[in-house]
Structure formats: C-alpha cells, structure tokens
C-alpha cells in the first residue's frame, strides 16, 4: 500500500476525511479553510468530509474508495484512530492511496519519519507516493502498532488534559489502565467475600 509522502507532477484526486474530535480542540473549520486555500490554484480535484461519529471515517473511506475511476489519496485528518479507520476503509483498493494530515494528539505512526515535517500540510499534499508495508491481524489492518488490551486511559488522558501534556498522555493513560485494572481486581475479590 502507498502512503503520501512527497508527490511531484501527476494530477490526482484528494479526499480529506477530517475528524473534528481529534486533538485538543476541533480544528476542522480552520483545516477546511487551509485545504481550500491550498487547492485554489491547483488542477487536482478534492473533496472534504467532516466525520460525525465514531467509525464514520471508516465508512466514508470504504464507500468513497469503491470503484474509483482515478488515483485518489485519502487523507486521515486526525490521530491514530482516524488513520486506523481510513487504512481499513481503503485497504485492497487498487487506486486508493493513504495520506495523513496529523491533527490528533499523538499520531504515533509519523514518529517513525523523524526527518519530515508532516505539520507542513501543503508540502504533504504536494508530496510523492512511497510504498509502505501495513500489517493485518484477524480482519484489521494497522500501520505500526498492535494493542492487545489497555490503552483506553490514554484517550481519556488526551481529552481531559491540556495540550502541554502531549506525548505524556500515553504514559499517564497506560498507568491509569494498570491502576484501574488492579483496583477492579481488588474490588472483585472483595465482593466475593
């Protein structure tokens, strides 16, 4: 599968799936305006979809990538969850490619590309396609991480703390998961007395 990295020359369709719940605040309005500004002088066509609910990004990516007539880049505009949904929605579709505009709290996959600034959205959109491997477990594809439990506390930590918490959200959330699991175990043992 391909991920948008840096593209030169070819005309493509661009499909932006924006998750307004990603990151510390809703940035969908400002991102939409930025995308429209980037495309005002481009010949490439584009569409913008702002998600409405959990799983919406998967459904939209899946439906929009069926029977593509032209090469299309599907941008996950959000965090790790949005990336997961979009990758699973387009996987196996020959003309569908994957890109990321990181507006989530963590965007863990992009950390493997330390030499690139993915916050420069115009540069990402004008980039080129490079091939990457994605993994599959059971019926789900994933980019770089398979979680077999825990992690729920991370989401709540990211949402309930100021942006300055940033990457610490993972450590704090994981600690909360362990603590919650241990407390749950203690409470269950007490209730069995």
C-alpha positions as CSV (number, residue, x, y, z in Angstrom):
1,X,0.0,0.0,0.0
2,X,1.1,3.6,-0.5
3,X,1.3,6.4,1.9
4,X,1.5,10.0,0.7
5,X,5.0,11.2,1.3
6,X,6.0,13.7,-1.4
7,X,4.5,13.8,-4.9
8,X,5.5,15.7,-7.9
9,X,3.6,16.5,-11.1
10,X,0.8,13.9,-11.5
11,X,-2.8,15.0,-11.1
12,X,-4.8,13.1,-8.6
13,X,-8.0,13.3,-6.6
14,X,-7.6,14.2,-3.0
15,X,-10.2,13.1,-0.4
16,X,-9.8,14.6,3.1
17,X,-11.6,12.9,6.0
18,X,-11.5,15.3,8.9
19,X,-12.1,14.1,12.4
20,X,-13.3,17.1,14.5
21,X,-12.8,15.2,17.7
22,X,-9.1,14.6,17.1
23,X,-6.6,16.6,19.1
24,X,-7.1,19.0,21.9
25,X,-9.7,21.1,20.1
26,X,-11.9,21.0,17.0
27,X,-9.7,22.3,14.1
28,X,-12.0,21.1,11.3
29,X,-13.1,24.7,10.2
30,X,-9.5,26.0,10.1
31,X,-8.2,22.9,8.3
32,X,-11.0,23.0,5.8
33,X,-10.1,26.7,5.0
34,X,-6.4,25.8,4.7
35,X,-7.2,22.9,2.3
36,X,-9.4,25.2,0.2
37,X,-6.6,27.8,0.1
38,X,-4.0,25.2,-1.0
39,X,-6.2,24.0,-3.8
40,X,-7.4,27.3,-5.2
41,X,-4.6,27.3,-7.8
42,X,-4.3,23.6,-8.3
43,X,-5.7,21.4,-11.1
44,X,-6.2,18.5,-8.8
45,X,-9.7,17.8,-7.6
46,X,-10.6,17.4,-4.0
47,X,-13.4,16.6,-1.5
48,X,-13.6,17.3,2.2
49,X,-15.7,15.2,4.6
50,X,-16.0,16.1,8.3
51,X,-16.9,13.0,10.3
52,X,-20.0,12.9,12.6
53,X,-19.4,9.9,14.8
54,X,-17.1,7.1,15.8
55,X,-16.5,4.7,12.8
56,X,-17.7,7.3,10.3
57,X,-14.2,7.8,8.8
58,X,-14.1,4.0,8.1
59,X,-17.5,4.0,6.4
60,X,-16.7,7.1,4.3
61,X,-13.3,5.8,3.2
62,X,-14.8,2.4,2.3
63,X,-17.7,3.9,0.3
64,X,-15.7,6.6,-1.4
65,X,-12.9,4.2,-2.4
66,X,-15.3,1.7,-4.1
67,X,-15.0,1.8,-8.0
68,X,-12.5,4.6,-8.2
69,X,-12.0,6.0,-11.7
70,X,-8.8,7.9,-10.9
71,X,-5.9,7.6,-8.5
72,X,-7.2,9.1,-5.2
73,X,-5.3,9.9,-2.0
74,X,-7.4,9.5,1.2
75,X,-6.1,11.7,3.9
76,X,-6.7,10.8,7.5
77,X,-7.0,14.2,9.1
78,X,-7.0,13.2,12.8
79,X,-5.0,11.0,15.0
80,X,-4.2,7.3,15.3
81,X,-7.8,6.2,15.4
82,X,-8.7,8.1,12.2
83,X,-5.6,6.6,10.5
84,X,-6.7,3.1,11.5
85,X,-10.2,3.7,10.2
86,X,-9.1,5.2,6.9
87,X,-6.5,2.5,6.2
88,X,-9.1,-0.2,6.9
89,X,-11.6,1.5,4.6
90,X,-9.3,1.7,1.6
91,X,-7.1,-1.4,2.0
92,X,-7.1,-3.6,-1.1
93,X,-8.5,-0.9,-3.4
94,X,-6.0,-0.5,-6.3
95,X,-6.4,3.2,-7.0
96,X,-6.7,4.3,-3.3
97,X,-3.7,5.7,-1.5
98,X,-3.2,6.8,2.0
99,X,-2.1,10.1,3.4
100,X,-2.1,11.8,6.8
101,X,-2.6,15.3,7.9
102,X,-1.8,15.0,11.6
103,X,-4.2,16.9,13.9
104,X,-4.5,14.3,16.6
105,X,-2.8,14.2,20.0
106,X,-0.3,11.6,19.2
107,X,-0.1,10.5,15.5
108,X,2.3,7.7,16.5
109,X,3.0,6.3,13.0
110,X,4.5,9.6,11.8
111,X,7.1,9.5,14.6
112,X,8.9,6.9,12.5
113,X,9.7,9.6,9.9
114,X,11.5,12.0,12.2
115,X,13.3,13.7,9.3
116,X,10.0,15.0,7.8
117,X,7.7,17.8,9.0
118,X,4.2,16.4,8.5
119,X,2.7,19.6,10.0
120,X,3.6,21.4,6.8
121,X,0.3,20.3,5.2
122,X,0.9,22.0,1.8
123,X,4.2,20.1,1.5
124,X,2.4,16.8,2.4
125,X,-0.3,17.4,-0.2
126,X,2.3,18.2,-2.8
127,X,4.4,15.2,-1.9
128,X,5.0,11.9,-3.7
129,X,3.8,8.4,-3.1
130,X,6.0,5.9,-1.5
131,X,5.2,2.3,-0.7
132,X,4.9,1.1,2.8
133,X,4.0,-2.2,4.5
134,X,0.9,-2.5,6.6
135,X,0.2,-5.4,8.9
136,X,-3.0,-7.4,9.4
137,X,-4.3,-9.1,12.4
138,X,-7.6,-11.1,12.1
139,X,-9.7,-8.8,9.9
140,X,-8.0,-5.5,10.7
141,X,-5.1,-3.7,9.1
142,X,-2.7,-1.5,11.1
143,X,0.2,0.8,10.4
144,X,2.7,0.3,13.2
145,X,1.2,-0.8,16.5
146,X,-1.0,-3.7,17.6
147,X,-2.5,-3.2,21.1
148,X,-3.8,-6.3,22.9
149,X,-5.5,-4.6,25.8
150,X,-5.2,-1.4,27.8
151,X,-4.9,2.0,26.2
152,X,-8.3,3.2,27.0
153,X,-7.0,5.5,29.6
154,X,-4.8,7.2,27.0
155,X,-7.8,8.5,25.1
156,X,-9.3,10.0,28.3
157,X,-6.0,11.4,29.4
158,X,-5.6,13.1,26.0
159,X,-9.1,14.6,26.1
160,X,-9.1,15.7,29.7
161,X,-5.6,17.4,29.9
162,X,-4.2,20.5,28.3
163,X,-2.2,20.2,25.1
164,X,1.0,20.6,27.1
165,X,0.6,17.0,28.3
166,X,1.2,15.9,24.7
167,X,3.1,12.6,24.4
168,X,2.9,12.1,28.2
169,X,-0.7,11.2,27.6
170,X,0.3,7.7,26.6
171,X,2.3,7.1,29.7
172,X,-0.3,8.6,32.0
173,X,-3.1,6.8,30.3
174,X,-1.3,3.4,30.4
175,X,-0.6,3.9,34.1
176,X,-4.3,4.7,34.6
177,X,-5.2,1.5,32.8
178,X,-2.9,-0.6,35.1
179,X,-4.2,1.1,38.2
180,X,-7.8,0.7,37.1
181,X,-7.3,-2.9,36.3
182,X,-5.7,-3.6,39.7
183,X,-8.4,-1.7,41.5
184,X,-11.1,-3.6,39.6
185,X,-9.4,-6.9,40.6
186,X,-9.3,-5.8,44.3
187,X,-13.0,-4.8,44.2
188,X,-14.0,-8.1,42.5
189,X,-12.1,-10.0,45.2
190,X,-13.7,-8.0,48.0
191,X,-17.2,-8.6,46.5
192,X,-16.6,-12.4,46.6
193,X,-16.0,-12.4,50.3
